[in-house]
Amino acid sequence: MNISELLTRTCTLLLRETSGEDAYGNEETETTELETVCEVQQAQRLEEPAEGEVSDTRWNGYFPVEPGEALSTGDAVRATGIGVLELVGAPWVVRDPETQTDSHVEATLRLVAGAEEGS
């Protein structure tokens, strides 16, 4: 089975690029939205009971090679039914050792807005 057959969740890549500085010297970014399919699965949930209901969840994201290669640190993904997840570190292209071709792109993600907030 090819991994592209498993990437069935609708998602939008939020590709952020520096577009200059504002009048105060702060970096401005421009976001390009690119619709595609993906698979996003929760990998880790960290809870700090002493802090109330604070939690930090890490997710694994799987994307087709095209357009997944466009992802970089600082970008985000809006995944249907999950919310907005920001990349943690750089994504990487996974090579299929059997076919000797690039199979898909994987990335570590952090949930920053739930499905209702990220809509």
Contacts in CASP RR format, 6 or more apart in sequence:
PFRMAT RR
TARGET T0000
AUTHOR 0000-0000-0000
METHOD contacts of the structure
MODEL  1
MNISELLTRTCTLLLRETSGEDAYGNEETETTELETVCEVQQAQRLEEPA
EGEVSDTRWNGYFPVEPGEALSTGDAVRATGIGVLELVGAPWVVRDPETQ
TDSHVEATLRLVAGAEEGS
3 62 0 8 1.000
3 103 0 8 1.000
3 104 0 8 1.000
4 64 0 8 1.000
4 104 0 8 1.000
6 39 0 8 1.000
6 62 0 8 1.000
7 37 0 8 1.000
7 38 0 8 1.000
7 39 0 8 1.000
7 62 0 8 1.000
7 63 0 8 1.000
7 64 0 8 1.000
7 104 0 8 1.000
8 37 0 8 1.000
8 39 0 8 1.000
9 37 0 8 1.000
9 38 0 8 1.000
9 39 0 8 1.000
9 40 0 8 1.000
9 79 0 8 1.000
9 80 0 8 1.000
9 82 0 8 1.000
10 35 0 8 1.000
10 37 0 8 1.000
10 79 0 8 1.000
10 80 0 8 1.000
11 35 0 8 1.000
11 36 0 8 1.000
11 37 0 8 1.000
11 38 0 8 1.000
11 40 0 8 1.000
11 77 0 8 1.000
11 78 0 8 1.000
11 79 0 8 1.000
11 80 0 8 1.000
12 33 0 8 1.000
12 34 0 8 1.000
12 35 0 8 1.000
12 36 0 8 1.000
12 77 0 8 1.000
12 78 0 8 1.000
13 33 0 8 1.000
13 34 0 8 1.000
13 35 0 8 1.000
13 36 0 8 1.000
13 63 0 8 1.000
13 67 0 8 1.000
13 68 0 8 1.000
13 70 0 8 1.000
13 71 0 8 1.000
13 75 0 8 1.000
13 76 0 8 1.000
13 77 0 8 1.000
14 31 0 8 1.000
14 32 0 8 1.000
14 33 0 8 1.000
14 75 0 8 1.000
14 76 0 8 1.000
14 77 0 8 1.000
14 78 0 8 1.000
14 84 0 8 1.000
15 31 0 8 1.000
15 32 0 8 1.000
15 33 0 8 1.000
15 34 0 8 1.000
15 70 0 8 1.000
15 71 0 8 1.000
15 72 0 8 1.000
15 75 0 8 1.000
16 29 0 8 1.000
16 30 0 8 1.000
16 31 0 8 1.000
16 74 0 8 1.000
16 75 0 8 1.000
16 76 0 8 1.000
17 29 0 8 1.000
17 30 0 8 1.000
17 31 0 8 1.000
17 32 0 8 1.000
18 27 0 8 1.000
18 28 0 8 1.000
18 29 0 8 1.000
18 30 0 8 1.000
19 28 0 8 1.000
19 29 0 8 1.000
19 30 0 8 1.000
20 27 0 8 1.000
20 28 0 8 1.000
21 27 0 8 1.000
21 28 0 8 1.000
22 28 0 8 1.000
34 67 0 8 1.000
34 70 0 8 1.000
36 63 0 8 1.000
36 64 0 8 1.000
36 67 0 8 1.000
36 68 0 8 1.000
37 64 0 8 1.000
38 61 0 8 1.000
38 62 0 8 1.000
38 63 0 8 1.000
38 64 0 8 1.000
38 77 0 8 1.000
38 79 0 8 1.000
39 61 0 8 1.000
39 62 0 8 1.000
40 59 0 8 1.000
40 60 0 8 1.000
40 61 0 8 1.000
40 62 0 8 1.000
40 77 0 8 1.000
40 79 0 8 1.000
40 82 0 8 1.000
40 85 0 8 1.000
40 109 0 8 1.000
41 59 0 8 1.000
41 60 0 8 1.000
41 61 0 8 1.000
42 57 0 8 1.000
42 58 0 8 1.000
42 59 0 8 1.000
43 58 0 8 1.000
43 59 0 8 1.000
43 60 0 8 1.000
43 108 0 8 1.000
44 57 0 8 1.000
44 58 0 8 1.000
45 55 0 8 1.000
45 56 0 8 1.000
45 57 0 8 1.000
45 58 0 8 1.000
46 55 0 8 1.000
46 56 0 8 1.000
46 57 0 8 1.000
46 58 0 8 1.000
47 54 0 8 1.000
47 55 0 8 1.000
48 54 0 8 1.000
48 55 0 8 1.000
56 110 0 8 1.000
57 110 0 8 1.000
57 111 0 8 1.000
58 88 0 8 1.000
58 108 0 8 1.000
58 109 0 8 1.000
58 110 0 8 1.000
59 82 0 8 1.000
59 85 0 8 1.000
59 108 0 8 1.000
59 109 0 8 1.000
59 110 0 8 1.000
59 111 0 8 1.000
60 106 0 8 1.000
60 107 0 8 1.000
60 108 0 8 1.000
60 109 0 8 1.000
61 77 0 8 1.000
61 85 0 8 1.000
61 106 0 8 1.000
61 107 0 8 1.000
61 108 0 8 1.000
61 109 0 8 1.000
62 104 0 8 1.000
62 105 0 8 1.000
62 106 0 8 1.000
63 71 0 8 1.000
63 91 0 8 1.000
63 104 0 8 1.000
63 105 0 8 1.000
63 106 0 8 1.000
63 107 0 8 1.000
64 104 0 8 1.000
64 105 0 8 1.000
65 93 0 8 1.000
65 102 0 8 1.000
65 103 0 8 1.000
65 104 0 8 1.000
65 105 0 8 1.000
68 91 0 8 1.000
68 105 0 8 1.000
69 93 0 8 1.000
69 105 0 8 1.000
71 77 0 8 1.000
71 87 0 8 1.000
71 91 0 8 1.000
71 105 0 8 1.000
71 107 0 8 1.000
72 87 0 8 1.000
72 90 0 8 1.000
72 91 0 8 1.000
73 87 0 8 1.000
73 89 0 8 1.000
73 90 0 8 1.000
74 86 0 8 1.000
74 87 0 8 1.000
75 86 0 8 1.000
75 87 0 8 1.000
76 84 0 8 1.000
76 85 0 8 1.000
76 86 0 8 1.000
76 87 0 8 1.000
76 112 0 8 1.000
77 84 0 8 1.000
77 85 0 8 1.000
77 86 0 8 1.000
77 87 0 8 1.000
77 107 0 8 1.000
77 109 0 8 1.000
78 84 0 8 1.000
78 85 0 8 1.000
78 118 0 8 1.000
79 85 0 8 1.000
80 115 0 8 1.000
81 115 0 8 1.000
82 111 0 8 1.000
82 114 0 8 1.000
82 115 0 8 1.000
83 111 0 8 1.000
83 113 0 8 1.000
83 114 0 8 1.000
83 115 0 8 1.000
83 117 0 8 1.000
83 118 0 8 1.000
83 119 0 8 1.000
84 111 0 8 1.000
84 112 0 8 1.000
84 113 0 8 1.000
84 114 0 8 1.000
84 117 0 8 1.000
84 118 0 8 1.000
85 109 0 8 1.000
85 110 0 8 1.000
85 111 0 8 1.000
85 112 0 8 1.000
86 109 0 8 1.000
86 110 0 8 1.000
86 112 0 8 1.000
87 107 0 8 1.000
87 108 0 8 1.000
87 109 0 8 1.000
88 107 0 8 1.000
88 108 0 8 1.000
88 109 0 8 1.000
88 110 0 8 1.000
89 107 0 8 1.000
89 108 0 8 1.000
91 105 0 8 1.000
91 106 0 8 1.000
91 107 0 8 1.000
92 105 0 8 1.000
92 106 0 8 1.000
92 107 0 8 1.000
93 102 0 8 1.000
93 104 0 8 1.000
93 105 0 8 1.000
94 102 0 8 1.000
94 103 0 8 1.000
94 104 0 8 1.000
94 105 0 8 1.000
94 106 0 8 1.000
95 101 0 8 1.000
95 102 0 8 1.000
95 103 0 8 1.000
96 102 0 8 1.000
96 103 0 8 1.000
END
